Amino acid sequence: MTLHAAIKVEAGSFSLEIDLRIGDEVVAVVGPNGAGKTTLLRTLAGLIAIQSGEIVIDDLIVDRPDTDVFLLPEARPIGIAFQDYLLFPHLTASENIAFGLRASGHGRRAAKEIAEHWLERLGIVAQSDSLPSALSGGQQQRVALARALARDPKLILLDEPFAALDAATRGEVSDELSILLRTVGTTALLVTHELRDIERVADRVIVLEGGRCVQTGSLEELRMQPATPFFSALQRG
Amino acid sequence: MGSARFGLRASLRRRRTRLLARAQRRIPFPVLLAGLIGLAFFLLPLLSLVVRVSWGSLWSDLSSPVAFQALRLSLECSLASTALSLILGVPLAWILARAHFPGRALVRAIVLLPMVLPPVVGGVALLFAFGRSNGVFGPWLFHNFGIQLTFTPAAVVMAETFVAMPFLVITVESGIRSLDPRFEEVAQTLGASPRRVFWRVILPLLRPTLFAGAALAWARALGEFGATITFAGNITSRTQTTPLAVYLLLESNPPAAIALSVVLLAVSLAVLVLLRDRWFGLKR
């Protein structure tokens, strides 16, 4: 899978301008608050339209203003998981995962089967019929990740998926995610504030500041030569 | 020794915290007195009503033809009015909550006006809109379709809806506003069409709100008096709802009037209990 996003987005006084190429890899996006990390994810997902440039996933143009192409979020091969999970509170764990499958044409039974398979894979099959309110944070995030991955998206966007978890659970879930992403082979963009998440999950890091990409490279490269004080500060914790 | 002293100090500190908390909770006497009088003002009439009920003949009072027909008509019309309020009120609430257009404040004011308008004025307004001879649209309806609304059960439903629907609209609008839009966004990124988002995500999330709004509107419709008597009249078994019957029976058959009043009181109480989580901010 390749994602090419050469985009310009303006919202009030803030502007995000970035040229991004991602292959089959997990890319961590770091940067101070207000750098445009969430805006970047929302733009790729189709929740924000770009003003100029283009977003192309493999051969599929999903947003290109000059040819008037704009695919709605539901038509993009992209999954997204949020910091606060956003599981549908009225649906069970299994139904949450099945939601996207049903929406993309799977029958009720097939969707349920795939959902159960995911629950098994993530070790929470016992919680299959529990409502989100009865799940722990770690369990909820596992369901949210499964929900995003179950539709087999080409690209998955993770907006600080571990931020609300305690340290121990955080390690567990990020390790699982790392293994999962590698076995599924899904390309991922991970917004995070934690160096440990990058170490565990990411192949490459993008440093975003003020709506611009100020540096990109492997964690080692960034450690050796951070381009801005932000990454040095991140390293010190 | 050291730890004993530390323990003593901690217990002193706890005691001071307790005293302070108690002082902060204390309500000044005049406030307390006025509050109690206010409570009694509500409680005494309601209790007096219950005291005056002749429990022995309650059932026969309620099953007398006038009372029974009034109760049945009230039930039918108020349920029809609640259904109508849902069908028309939810889209209105949706538009008020989500659409941006000039004059939205004015639209909201018009929709909510019946909440503060004297119901009898609403009845008069309905009469001059749909009255068969003196209405603006009434004669047209009658001559083209043979429809006469005034003095029919349909008029009762319209009068009740006029007065009750704003309660539903205001409840549902605030419910829609407090929905986290990101649930819809997640559903979209999962491939859900707008229709699926509405039926599978928004509507289930709104269910408690819809229920609360419908219960409020129903209770209001059930108690409607002024608009109904003005627009629909007071015809036994056709337009005489329970509140109208209470008013009429107070002259001719006070025990039946009291019996019907107690039924209305009990229903109102039941609605309040049903909605208490929402109104008093208590979680189940």
Interface residues (C-beta under 8 A of the other chain):
Chain A: A45 G46 L47 L72 P73 E74 A75 R76 I78 G79 I80 F82 L86 F88 P89 H90 F99 G100 A103 S104 R147 A148 R151
Chain B: D180 R182 F183 E185 V186 A187 Q188 T189 L190 G191 A192 S193 R196 R200 V201 P204 L205 R207
